[in-house]
Amino acid sequence: MPRVAGRHRVVVVGGGFGGLQCVLGLRRVPVDVTLVDRQNYHLFTPLLYQVASSLLNPSEIAAPLRKVLRRAPNARFRQGDVVDVDLAGRRVVLADGAELPYDDLVLATGTTTNFFGNSEVAQHSLGLKTLGEALQLRNHVLDCLERATVVSGDDERRTLLTFCIVGGGPTGVEYAGALAELVRLVLPHEYPEIAFGAVRIVLLEGGERLLPMFAPSLSAYARRELERLGVEVRLGELVSSATDESVTTRSGTSIATASVVWTAGVRPEDLVTTIPLARGVAGRIEVDERLRVRDAPGVFAIGDIAAARDRRGDVLAMQSPQAMQEGRYVARSIAAGLAGNTVAPFRYREKGSLATIGRKAAVGQIGPLRLRGLLGWVVWLVVHLYYLIGFENRFRVMLRWGWYYLRYDRPIRSIIRAAEGSGSGARPQRE
Ligand SMILES: Cc1cc2nc3c(=O)[nH]c(=O)nc-3n(C[C@H](O)[C@H](O)[C@H](O)COP(=O)(O)OP(=O)(O)OC[C@H]3O[C@@H](n4cnc5c(N)ncnc54)[C@H](O)[C@@H]3O)c2cc1C
């Protein structure tokens, strides 16, 4: 459906899981859609840790938004950073000064890394939230291994070969497992200068168990599997400070390390903190049961930035199925509104949670069903392939996984110094 002047204008800010589903859901609705994102690609975050651990290439988990929008002829893409919203004038303001008028606005800007106000930790840790950060982390780890082959002091080598991951949620667990496999696979064959046992991977979690959103038995399984891979799991440890050579916890534990990987929290993107909108749990925007923002006519908020609730009134978790369902719902709601109808309140359909630890080891919780081990891993593989955007990417990722499974190889290990600095958590590279 081509765009028509004077038609109802929908601006969607954020081409992540929620925003993209909203745009695609509107493709047959008589509206003109503008999708704004500071990046020109949709990022499949669940596989980001595989880019950081040398298994996948960035392009395999990043779908160009213009290519995706081929399926939506009534939509245009505008790359830009939204810095303000004029709620009274119904205009979105971009960093380059451009203004986009809207009749309906969908805010879907997701989250950014949360260092809980600890700027020292922010400065000295590596993030795993954006593609830039994943590449930076991959470079950094490979760089540490190279430098460990040439330094003469034992202390310095130990520091370079100790990797601390902060946060025992899915991202921390998945990255810890993948890093352990990378080290086990490449070190013995390619780094004769380094004794295999010299590498330490430490996972620090502030709570009492890993993967707190899963059943305790699955948390325990994840811990056992990580320990089998050689990861040291330390629970009840809250990080208080970090330098380029160490990390210290509130209990007084200090670990010499050149690598602090921060996966311990997220908070709403800065944009939503500057617009005067009601915010609730964890700073997320308060929305009603139709995902409309209170006191802001024509504005919807979806995904991680919105405090949408389930039937029991609990705020939904920050996960991609929630964001996608909300995006599709808002598209239906806008279409119904134009036709003079209303849709029933939003109801999240539970999709469950999955996390992988390593080869043939994953956990899954779908309603009352608990999955672990090989079965969990197979379900994890199928679900992630299914949701990855684009046939070509699915095919390439499947080939890489097959290669890895058969050949025990994580092949993407070139240290490429691309322009870095994706925002928070950008630790300066030491050459
Ligand atoms: C490493 C990692 C692993 C994850 N693994 C899983 C998983 O296995 N399963 C799962 O369900 N969930 C997972 N998640 C969570 C999942 O990614 C989020 O819940 C989901 O992305 C939320 O979708 P969203 O549309 O709200 O935001 P996002 O998908 O984050 O999209 C937000 C978009 O808005 C853009 N944007 C932000 N601010 C602006 C601005 N001011 N101007 C213009 N554009 C802007 C961003 O560039 C981005 O493209 C993971 C997250 C991370 C970081």
The ligand as an ORCA input file, in Angstrom:
! r2SCAN-3c Opt
* xyz 0 1
  C      22.310     -9.484     25.469
  C      20.823     -9.629     25.543
  C      20.255    -10.888     25.442
  C      18.873    -11.031     25.495
  N      18.340    -12.288     25.382
  C      17.006    -12.441     25.387
  C      16.435    -13.736     25.185
  O      17.157    -14.733     25.051
  N      15.080    -13.839     25.174
  C      14.265    -12.746     25.350
  O      13.063    -12.886     25.301
  N      14.780    -11.522     25.545
  C      16.125    -11.337     25.565
  N      16.658    -10.098     25.761
  C      15.733     -8.976     26.024
  C      15.186     -8.433     24.721
  O      16.250     -8.052     23.889
  C      14.312     -7.223     25.010
  O      13.296     -7.586     25.902
  C      13.704     -6.692     23.726
  O      14.731     -6.307     22.843
  C      12.793     -5.513     24.009
  O      12.297     -5.033     22.795
  P      12.015     -3.476     22.608
  O      11.326     -3.341     21.302
  O      11.376     -2.925     23.814
  O      13.450     -2.792     22.555
  P      14.713     -3.123     21.662
  O      14.587     -4.408     20.967
  O      15.882     -2.926     22.563
  O      14.700     -1.976     20.568
  C      14.852     -0.632     20.912
  C      15.271      0.118     19.654
  O      15.118      1.499     19.887
  C      16.228      2.199     19.346
  N      16.355      3.451     20.100
  C      16.544      3.580     21.429
  N      16.538      4.878     21.777
  C      16.342      5.581     20.642
  C      16.235      6.955     20.349
  N      16.308      7.889     21.310
  N      16.054      7.339     19.072
  C      15.973      6.400     18.071
  N      16.056      5.077     18.296
  C      16.233      4.674     19.559
  C      17.383      1.249     19.535
  O      18.416      1.533     18.612
  C      16.717     -0.096     19.275
  O      16.814     -0.499     17.926
  C      18.042     -9.902     25.696
  C      18.612     -8.636     25.805
  C      19.989     -8.501     25.729
  C      20.601     -7.129     25.834
*
